[in-house]
Amino acid sequence: MPSLTIRNIPEDILEILRARAGRNRRSLNGEVLVLLERHALAPATDARRLIEEVREIQRRYTVPTVDHDEIDELKRRGRVR
């Protein structure tokens, strides 16, 4: 099986990888392979579909805006004289 050597890995990144590998009960090599499979080799996200999903969420959860005149009118209606 082919192999890959990565040189000059910053110490903090190496420690993060070691910690992840330990939590996931994998070797360092196994953890790096899993990360590559999940992230670097994952199918590309369709940007248009993602943008449309975000817009739909925004439409669903956006609060209608109220201008200053409407706020003043609502205040007047709420006051008892």
C-alpha positions as CSV (number, residue, x, y, z in Angstrom):
1,M,0.0,0.0,0.0
2,P,1.3,3.5,-0.8
3,S,2.5,5.8,2.0
4,L,2.7,9.5,2.6
5,T,5.2,11.4,4.7
6,I,4.3,14.8,6.1
7,R,7.2,16.9,7.3
8,N,7.4,20.0,9.6
9,I,4.0,19.5,11.3
10,P,3.6,22.3,13.9
11,E,3.8,20.8,17.4
12,D,0.3,22.1,18.4
13,I,-1.3,20.5,15.4
14,L,0.4,17.2,16.2
15,E,-0.8,17.3,19.8
16,I,-4.4,18.0,18.6
17,L,-4.1,15.0,16.3
18,R,-2.7,12.8,19.0
19,A,-5.4,13.8,21.4
20,R,-8.2,13.1,18.8
21,A,-6.6,9.8,18.0
22,G,-6.6,8.9,21.7
23,R,-10.2,9.9,22.2
24,N,-11.3,7.9,19.2
25,R,-9.1,4.9,20.1
26,R,-7.2,5.1,16.8
27,S,-3.5,5.3,15.9
28,L,-2.3,8.7,14.8
29,N,-2.1,7.3,11.2
30,G,-5.7,6.0,11.5
31,E,-7.0,9.3,12.8
32,V,-5.3,11.2,9.9
33,L,-6.8,8.8,7.4
34,V,-10.3,9.3,8.8
35,L,-9.9,13.1,8.7
36,L,-8.7,12.9,5.1
37,E,-11.6,10.7,4.1
38,R,-14.2,12.8,5.8
39,H,-13.0,16.3,4.9
40,A,-10.5,16.3,2.0
41,L,-12.2,13.6,0.0
42,A,-15.8,14.4,0.8
43,P,-18.0,15.2,-2.2
44,A,-18.0,18.9,-2.9
45,T,-21.1,20.8,-1.6
46,D,-23.4,22.2,-4.3
47,A,-23.0,25.9,-3.5
48,R,-26.3,26.9,-5.1
49,R,-28.2,24.3,-3.1
50,L,-26.5,25.4,0.1
51,I,-27.3,29.1,-0.5
52,E,-30.9,28.3,-1.2
53,E,-31.1,26.3,2.0
54,V,-29.7,29.2,4.0
55,R,-32.2,31.6,2.3
56,E,-35.1,29.3,3.2
57,I,-33.9,29.2,6.9
58,Q,-33.6,33.0,6.9
59,R,-37.2,33.3,5.4
60,R,-38.5,31.0,8.1
61,Y,-36.9,32.7,11.0
62,T,-36.6,36.4,10.1
63,V,-38.6,38.7,12.2
64,P,-40.6,41.3,10.2
65,T,-39.2,44.8,10.5
66,V,-41.1,47.6,12.0
67,D,-40.3,51.3,11.2
68,H,-40.3,54.2,13.7
69,D,-43.8,55.4,12.8
70,E,-45.3,51.9,13.4
71,I,-43.5,51.8,16.8
72,D,-44.9,55.2,17.7
73,E,-48.4,54.2,16.7
74,L,-48.1,50.9,18.7
75,K,-46.9,52.9,21.8
76,R,-49.9,55.3,21.4
77,R,-52.3,52.5,21.2
78,G,-50.9,50.9,24.3
79,R,-51.2,54.0,26.5
80,V,-54.2,54.5,28.6
81,R,-55.3,58.1,29.4
